[in-house]
Amino acid sequence: SVHALCDGHNSVIFPAAQDYKQIFDGDKGPNTGGMGAYTPVEWVSNELLDRVNTDVVQPALKGIAEHGAAFTGCLYPGLMIDGDDLKVLEFNARFGDPEAEVYMRLLDGDLYEILNDCATGVLDPGMVTWKTGFALSVVVASPGYPGEYRKGLPITGIEEAESLGDIVVFHAGTDIKDGQLVTDGGRVLNVTATGATLDEALKKAYSAVNLIHFEGMHYRTDIGKRQG
């Protein structure tokens, strides 16, 4: 996955992210909205990201601007890359999920200020910087997802998980009923961790997941283990 922040003319390419679409380990089972992700992806070179910016993002911005409707915000092209062959499948005008959660853990700056600069056409690419290391997210899902699933299942353990350090739990499908945090969607939580290495972030994330509980919760156990 590749994302770019744009102010209508300037664009900043994010580090590449690897996401995992299938519901079960080993990329088995039906597709989902995403069961986990990590960033950066070491095999994706800076040269390749520069090419995506030059050959995909910038021509798209130029073409849109020529039609009198400059694009500002997050541009998320869907790409297929085979050696030197680069193909664009689609464009999304949004962040990917769960990619957004890992990006937010490594973004070194004020997201509001950056997005405001995009909206007002004054984005300075040099102001978008990234922390060193890796970020990884494990999606915790409701029983039955991506098919039919129950709602209203009590959730426990989030405070304990976040007390481990370097852990942020993003809420995706939750609600509060009678003072109790409960499930309210298919993908319920994004448990994210940062580390100096991908393996360190992976171990931290799964240690946090193990402290969280709701009836029938399920998640992939191989996020970050398959690369490429």
N, C-alpha and C positions, 0 to 999 in steps of 0.2 A: 504494500500500500504506500502511495506517495501523496502527500498533501502540500498545498502551497497557499500561503496567505498573500492576498492581492489588494492593491489600492486602485485598481483600474489600469495601471501601467506597470508599476513595479511589482515584483513577485519574490517571495522567499520560500525556498523549498525546505520542507521539514526533513529530518532524518527518516530513512525508510523504516517501516514497521512490518512485522510478520504477523498475520492474523490466522486464526484457526476456525474454519467455518463448520465443519461437521460436528455432530453432537458427541460422538464417542472417540475414545483414544484411537490413534492410528489413522485418523481421517476416515472413520467409518460412520455409517448411518446418514440420516438426512441432513441437509444444510440447515444452518441456523443464522441468526443475525450476527453471530460471532461468539465463540466460547473462550477466547483469550487472545492475547497479543503481547509482543515485546518490541522494544526499540532500544538502540539502533540495530540494524541487520548488517553484520560485519562483511558479508560477501557482496553487498551493494556498495560499489565504489562511489566516491565523490564525483568522479568523471561521469558516471552514469546518471547521477542526480542532476549534474549540470546539463547533461544532454536532455533530460526530461524537461528542465526549465526552458532551454533554448528551443527545442524542437516541438514541444507540446504546449506548455503553459503560456509562453510568450506569444506564439501565433494565435492561440485562443483569445487571449486578452486583446490583441491587436484587432482581430476580426470582430469581436464584440464591440469594441470601442468605435470601429468604423461604422457600425450600425446605430451609433448614438446612444448606446446603453452600456457604459463602462461597468465592468464587473468588479465589485468590491466584496471581500470576505474570504472564505475558505473554498478553494477549488480542489476537488478530489478526483483526479482522472483515474479511471480503471484501465490498467495497462496489461499487455502481454509482452514479455521480453524473452526472445530466443536468440541468444548470441548478440549480434549487432542489429537484429531485426526488432524494431519497437513499434507496437501497434496499440492504438487507442480504442478501447471498447465502448467507453461511456465517460461522461463527465457528471459529477455530483457537486452541488453547491452547498456542501456541508462537511463537517468532520465525519470521519468513520467512527464506528463504535464496535469494538472496544479500543480502537487505536487512540481516540481522543484521551482516554484515561491515562494511558502511558505517556502520551505527549505532555500532559499537564504535570506529570511528575518530574519531567526533565527540563521543561521550559524555564529559562533563567531570566525572569522579567515579569512585568505586570501585564497580564492578559488583557485587561480592560484598556490600558494605554495603547497596546499594540493593535487591538481591534478598532479602537477609536481612530488611530492613524490610518488604518485601512479605509474606514468609512469616510474620512475627510480627505483622502487622496494624498497623504503626506508620509506614507510608510518609508522608513529608513531601514533597508535590509540589514545594515550593520547593528541595529538595535535589537534584533531577534537572535538571541544567543541561547546556548544549551549547556546544561550541567554535564559533567563527565559521568561516565558509568552507564548503567542499563536500568531500564524500568520494565516490569513485567506485570501483566494482569491476568488473573484467573476469574472467569465468570462462574458464579454459583447460580444454578438454575432450579426452577420448580419441577417437582416430579411430573412427568408427562410431556414437558417441553421438548421439542417444538410442536407437539400435538396439543391436545386439550390438557389443561392443568388446573389444579385447585388454587384458590386464593385464600387469604386470611390465616395462613399458617404462622404461628408465633416464631420470631427470630431471636436468638440469643447469641452472645459471645462477641459482638462487634467491638465493644469497649476493650475487652481482653485482647482481641486481635490487634487493635490499633496501639495498645500499650507496649507491643513488642519493639516498636521503633522502626522507622523507615516504612511504615505501613499506613496506607490511606484506603479506606473502604468507601467506594462510590456507590450510592444508592441508585438503582435503575428501576426496579419494580417493587417498591415498598410503600407501606401506608402505616398510619397509627390508628388503631382501634381500641377505644377504652384505655388509652395510655400505654398500649402494648404495640411494639413494632411488629408488623406482620407482612407477609408476602402479598404482592398485588400485581404480579406480572410473571412472564415466562423467564426472562433473564432478571434475576433479583438483585444481585450484588456484583460489583467489580472489585475484587480484592487485589490491590496493587502494592508492589514493593520495588524499592530501588536497591542497587548494589554496585560495587566496583566492577563485578563481572556478571555475566548473564547467569551463571550457576548460582552465585550468591543471591541475586534477586529472586531466582526460581525457588531456592530453599526457603527464603524469608516468606515469600508469598504463600507457599503451601503450609508452612508452620502457622501462618495466620488463618488460613482456610480451615485448618484442623480444629480451631477454637470456636468456629461459628457453627450454629446448628439450627435447622428447622426440619420438620418431618419430610422425609423423602428427597432432601436436597441432593443434587448431583452436579458433577463438574468433571472436566477432563483432567487427567493426572499427568499429561505429557506436554503441557504448554512450555515452550522454550527448549524442549528436548529434540524436536525435529527442526532443523534449520534449512531453509531453501525450499 
